[in-house]
Amino acid sequence: MTAAAISISDRSCLSVLIPFYRDDPAPLVRALDAQVRETNASVEIVLCDDGSADPGLTRALEALQSEIATPLILVTKPVNEGRAAARNALARAANGSWVLFLDADMTLPAGFVANWLTEIGAGDFHAAFGGFEAEPPESREGRVHAAIAAASDIGAASDRGRRGATAFCTSNLLVRADVMPDVPFDEAFKGWGWEDVDWAVRAAQAGRLKHVDNPAGHRGWQSVEQLLARYRDAAANYALLLRKHPELAALPGAKAARTLRAVPGQGALRSVWQGLARNEGLPLRLRALALKLWRASWAAEVIGP
């Protein structure tokens, strides 16, 4: 791992941490820089390239360091190590007393950085999730994912608060920096899925978590084919989550998976659900339901009774 950094003379108040893999975070970096300059606060931006192996992108981001006013650190990994490892690397590279995790494809509403700085000033918590808002998909391929997110992942702080730590995501997550060494992301979670819930449940045992209304825009919608693959591959992570936190077996997703375990012919049923999810002539709600059943069926293969 290598790191290139502009010298930082004093400890920053906030480090904004952005992992990416073959995405260009430059638009988000520029948006952050513009908002930071409006606040005149001590903020740095830390990027982690999780093995993109794209020299052109690396050169462009290194050039961005001299273009913006906000200190920018670029951590480059030679191979892709996954979401948990990338976020741990970002936390280690950060200089701020608070860290804010964002996804590389997010957008920022006016006042986003200032709102988080106000929350930091209150200082009555250890971690906070600001939520996100669904931006319209840029192509038809992302419509189903956007519909799933709108139905289950997007909500006001009051709604998310009723779900507690299980409603936390790492996209738009503010954490006091001294929490991270004690509660790092578990790198046993490989690939995509559930490492954020595991982190939040453990963090809630160590400190105070809260939900706030300071959403960022989310637009990284996956195609149905990508979701089919991700949901299948994430089953092992879901099983790990339930082994670590048996109390989460009461959640609706775990209950659905246990119910499906008793239904014979899961392979044939998955073929049906896969076909329904791919059928662009069906209503989005039905396609989204088919994907959820597909996900629960794969989870049923690996979780206990």
C-alpha positions as CSV (number, residue, x, y, z in Angstrom):
1,M,0.0,0.0,0.0
2,T,1.2,3.5,-0.8
3,A,0.0,6.9,0.2
4,A,0.5,10.3,-1.3
5,A,-0.5,13.3,0.8
6,I,-0.4,17.0,1.0
7,S,1.3,18.0,4.3
8,I,-1.2,18.8,7.1
9,S,0.2,21.1,9.7
10,D,-2.5,20.5,12.4
11,R,-5.0,17.8,13.3
12,S,-8.1,18.1,11.2
13,C,-11.5,18.3,12.8
14,L,-13.0,16.1,10.1
15,S,-11.6,13.5,7.7
16,V,-14.0,12.6,4.8
17,L,-13.2,9.0,3.8
18,I,-14.1,7.7,0.3
19,P,-13.3,4.2,-0.9
20,F,-13.6,3.5,-4.6
21,Y,-13.0,0.7,-7.1
22,R,-12.9,1.7,-10.7
23,D,-15.1,4.7,-10.1
24,D,-14.0,8.3,-10.4
25,P,-14.5,10.1,-7.1
26,A,-13.4,13.5,-8.5
27,P,-16.9,15.0,-8.8
28,L,-17.6,14.2,-5.2
29,V,-14.2,15.6,-4.1
30,R,-14.8,18.8,-5.9
31,A,-18.3,19.2,-4.3
32,L,-16.8,18.5,-0.9
33,D,-14.0,21.1,-1.5
34,A,-16.6,23.7,-2.4
35,Q,-18.6,23.1,0.7
36,V,-15.5,23.0,3.0
37,R,-14.3,26.4,1.7
38,E,-17.7,27.8,2.6
39,T,-17.3,26.7,6.2
40,N,-13.6,27.6,6.7
41,A,-13.3,24.5,8.9
42,S,-10.4,22.1,9.3
43,V,-11.3,19.3,7.0
44,E,-9.3,16.7,4.9
45,I,-10.4,14.2,2.2
46,V,-8.9,10.7,2.2
47,L,-9.4,8.5,-0.8
48,C,-8.7,4.7,-1.0
49,D,-8.3,3.1,-4.4
50,D,-9.1,-0.5,-3.6
51,G,-7.1,-2.1,-6.4
52,S,-8.5,-0.4,-9.5
53,A,-5.1,-0.7,-11.2
54,D,-5.9,2.3,-13.4
55,P,-2.8,4.5,-13.8
56,G,-4.7,7.2,-15.6
57,L,-7.2,7.5,-12.8
58,T,-4.4,7.6,-10.3
59,R,-2.6,10.4,-12.2
60,A,-5.9,12.4,-12.4
61,L,-6.5,12.2,-8.7
62,E,-2.9,13.1,-7.9
63,A,-3.4,16.2,-10.1
64,L,-6.6,17.0,-8.2
65,Q,-4.5,17.4,-5.0
66,S,-3.1,20.7,-6.4
67,E,-6.4,21.8,-7.9
68,I,-8.5,21.9,-4.7
69,A,-7.9,23.8,-1.5
70,T,-8.9,21.0,0.9
71,P,-6.0,18.7,1.9
72,L,-6.3,15.4,-0.1
73,I,-4.7,12.0,0.7
74,L,-4.8,9.2,-1.8
75,V,-4.2,5.6,-0.5
76,T,-3.7,3.1,-3.3
77,K,-4.0,-0.6,-2.9
78,P,-2.3,-3.0,-5.4
79,V,-5.2,-5.5,-5.3
80,N,-8.9,-5.3,-4.4
81,E,-9.4,-6.3,-0.7
82,G,-13.1,-5.5,-0.3
83,R,-15.2,-2.9,1.5
84,A,-14.3,-3.7,5.1
85,A,-10.6,-3.6,4.5
86,A,-10.7,-0.4,2.4
87,R,-12.6,1.4,5.1
88,N,-10.2,0.3,7.8
89,A,-7.3,1.5,5.6
90,L,-9.1,4.9,5.3
91,A,-9.6,5.2,9.1
92,R,-5.9,4.4,9.7
93,A,-4.8,7.1,7.2
94,A,-7.1,9.8,8.6
95,N,-5.9,12.7,10.7
96,G,-9.2,14.0,11.9
97,S,-10.8,13.7,15.3
98,W,-14.0,12.7,13.4
99,V,-14.3,10.6,10.2
100,L,-17.2,10.6,7.7
101,F,-17.6,7.7,5.3
102,L,-19.1,8.4,1.9
103,D,-19.5,6.4,-1.3
104,A,-17.6,7.7,-4.3
105,D,-20.8,8.1,-6.4
106,M,-22.8,10.2,-3.9
107,T,-23.9,13.7,-4.4
108,L,-24.2,16.5,-1.8
109,P,-27.1,18.8,-1.1
110,A,-26.3,22.4,-0.1
111,G,-25.1,22.7,3.5
112,F,-24.2,19.0,3.8
113,V,-20.7,19.5,5.3
114,A,-21.9,22.4,7.5
115,N,-24.7,20.3,8.9
116,W,-22.2,17.5,9.9
117,L,-19.9,20.1,11.5
118,T,-22.8,21.3,13.6
119,E,-23.5,17.8,14.7
120,I,-19.8,17.4,15.7
121,G,-20.1,20.6,17.7
122,A,-22.8,18.9,19.8
123,G,-20.5,16.0,20.5
124,D,-23.1,13.9,22.4
125,F,-22.7,10.7,20.4
126,H,-20.0,8.3,19.0
127,A,-21.5,7.6,15.6
128,A,-24.3,8.9,13.5
129,F,-25.9,7.9,10.2
130,G,-27.3,10.8,8.1
131,G,-29.3,8.7,5.6
132,F,-29.5,9.1,1.9
133,E,-32.0,10.1,-0.8
134,A,-32.5,8.2,-4.0
135,E,-31.6,10.0,-7.2
136,P,-33.4,9.0,-10.4
137,P,-31.5,6.1,-12.1
138,E,-29.5,7.3,-15.1
139,S,-30.6,4.2,-17.1
140,R,-33.5,1.7,-17.2
141,E,-31.1,-1.0,-15.8
142,G,-31.0,0.7,-12.4
143,R,-34.8,1.2,-11.9
144,V,-35.3,-2.0,-9.8
145,H,-32.5,-1.3,-7.4
146,A,-33.8,2.2,-6.9
147,A,-37.2,0.8,-6.2
148,I,-35.8,-1.6,-3.6
149,A,-33.9,1.2,-1.9
150,A,-36.9,3.5,-1.9
151,A,-39.0,0.7,-0.2
152,S,-36.5,-0.4,2.5
153,D,-33.3,1.8,2.8
154,I,-34.5,5.4,2.6
155,G,-36.3,7.1,5.5
156,A,-36.2,10.0,7.9
157,A,-34.2,9.7,11.1
158,S,-37.3,9.1,13.1
159,D,-38.1,6.0,11.0
160,R,-34.6,4.7,11.0
161,G,-34.3,5.3,14.7
162,R,-37.0,2.7,15.3
163,R,-34.8,0.1,13.6
164,G,-31.7,1.2,15.6
165,A,-28.2,0.0,14.6
166,T,-29.5,-2.3,11.9
167,A,-30.6,0.7,9.9
168,F,-27.0,2.1,9.7
169,C,-25.1,2.1,6.4
170,T,-21.5,3.1,5.7
171,S,-22.6,5.6,3.1
172,N,-22.9,8.8,5.0
173,L,-21.6,7.5,8.4
174,L,-20.0,9.9,10.8
175,V,-17.8,8.3,13.5
176,R,-15.6,9.7,16.3
177,A,-12.1,8.7,15.2
178,D,-11.1,7.2,18.5
179,V,-13.9,4.6,18.1
180,M,-12.4,3.0,15.0
181,P,-9.3,1.3,16.6
182,D,-11.6,-0.4,19.1
183,V,-14.4,-1.1,16.6
184,P,-12.9,-1.7,13.1
185,F,-14.8,-3.2,10.3
186,D,-14.6,-7.0,10.4
187,E,-12.5,-8.0,7.4
188,A,-13.9,-11.6,7.6
189,F,-16.8,-10.1,5.6
190,K,-15.7,-10.5,2.0
191,G,-17.1,-8.8,-1.0
192,W,-20.4,-7.0,-0.7
193,G,-22.9,-6.9,2.1
194,W,-23.6,-6.8,5.8
195,E,-20.3,-5.6,7.1
196,D,-21.9,-2.2,7.9
197,V,-24.7,-3.8,10.0
198,D,-22.1,-5.9,11.9
199,W,-20.1,-2.7,12.6
200,A,-23.1,-0.7,13.8
201,V,-24.3,-3.5,16.1
202,R,-20.8,-3.7,17.7
203,A,-20.4,0.1,17.8
204,A,-23.8,0.4,19.6
205,Q,-22.4,-1.9,22.3
206,A,-19.4,0.4,22.8
207,G,-21.0,3.8,22.6
208,R,-23.9,6.0,21.6
209,L,-25.3,5.8,18.1
210,K,-27.9,8.1,16.6
211,H,-29.8,8.8,13.4
212,V,-29.9,12.3,12.0
213,D,-31.5,13.9,8.9
214,N,-28.5,15.0,6.8
215,P,-28.9,12.9,3.7
216,A,-26.5,12.6,0.8
217,G,-27.7,11.7,-2.7
218,H,-27.3,8.1,-3.7
219,R,-27.1,7.2,-7.4
220,G,-25.0,4.1,-7.7
221,W,-27.8,1.8,-8.8
222,Q,-27.0,-1.7,-9.9
223,S,-28.5,-3.6,-12.7
224,V,-30.7,-6.7,-12.1
225,E,-27.8,-8.9,-13.2
226,Q,-25.4,-7.3,-10.8
227,L,-28.0,-7.6,-7.9
228,L,-28.6,-11.3,-8.7
229,A,-24.8,-11.9,-8.4
230,R,-24.4,-9.8,-5.3
231,Y,-27.3,-11.2,-3.4
232,R,-26.1,-14.7,-4.1
233,D,-22.6,-14.0,-3.1
234,A,-23.6,-12.0,0.0
235,A,-25.3,-15.1,1.6
236,A,-22.1,-16.2,3.2
237,N,-21.7,-12.7,4.8
238,Y,-25.3,-12.9,6.1
239,A,-24.6,-16.2,7.7
240,L,-21.6,-14.7,9.4
241,L,-23.6,-11.8,10.6
242,L,-26.2,-14.1,12.3
243,R,-23.5,-16.3,13.8
244,K,-21.9,-13.2,15.4
245,H,-25.2,-11.6,16.4
246,P,-27.8,-14.4,17.1
247,E,-30.3,-11.8,18.3
248,L,-30.6,-10.6,14.7
249,A,-32.4,-13.8,13.8
250,A,-35.6,-12.1,14.7
251,L,-35.2,-9.7,11.8
252,P,-37.7,-10.1,8.8
253,G,-34.9,-11.2,6.4
254,A,-33.8,-14.0,8.7
255,K,-37.3,-15.1,9.3
256,A,-38.0,-15.3,5.6
257,A,-34.8,-17.3,5.0
258,R,-35.8,-19.8,7.7
259,T,-39.3,-20.2,6.2
260,L,-37.8,-20.9,2.8
261,R,-35.6,-23.6,4.2
262,A,-38.7,-25.7,4.8
263,V,-39.9,-25.3,1.2
264,P,-38.6,-28.0,-1.2
265,G,-37.2,-27.2,-4.7
266,Q,-35.3,-24.1,-3.9
267,G,-33.2,-24.4,-7.1
268,A,-36.3,-24.4,-9.3
269,L,-37.9,-21.6,-7.3
270,R,-34.7,-19.5,-7.8
271,S,-35.0,-20.0,-11.5
272,V,-38.5,-18.6,-11.3
273,W,-37.5,-15.6,-9.2
274,Q,-34.6,-14.9,-11.5
275,G,-36.8,-14.9,-14.5
276,L,-39.3,-12.6,-12.9
277,A,-36.6,-10.2,-11.8
278,R,-35.2,-10.0,-15.4
279,N,-38.6,-9.5,-17.0
280,E,-38.8,-5.8,-17.9
281,G,-42.5,-6.1,-18.8
282,L,-43.4,-6.7,-15.2
283,P,-44.1,-4.0,-12.6
284,L,-41.1,-2.8,-10.6
285,R,-42.7,-3.9,-7.4
286,L,-43.0,-7.5,-8.6
287,R,-39.5,-7.5,-9.9
288,A,-38.2,-6.1,-6.6
289,L,-40.1,-8.8,-4.7
290,A,-38.6,-11.5,-6.9
291,L,-35.1,-10.2,-6.1
292,K,-35.8,-10.2,-2.3
293,L,-37.0,-13.8,-2.5
294,W,-33.9,-14.7,-4.5
295,R,-31.8,-13.2,-1.8
296,A,-33.7,-15.0,1.0
297,S,-33.4,-18.3,-0.8
298,W,-29.6,-18.1,-1.0
299,A,-29.5,-17.1,2.6
300,A,-31.6,-20.1,3.5
301,E,-28.8,-22.3,2.0
302,V,-26.3,-21.1,4.6
303,I,-28.0,-20.0,7.8
304,G,-28.9,-22.3,10.7
305,P,-32.4,-23.3,11.7
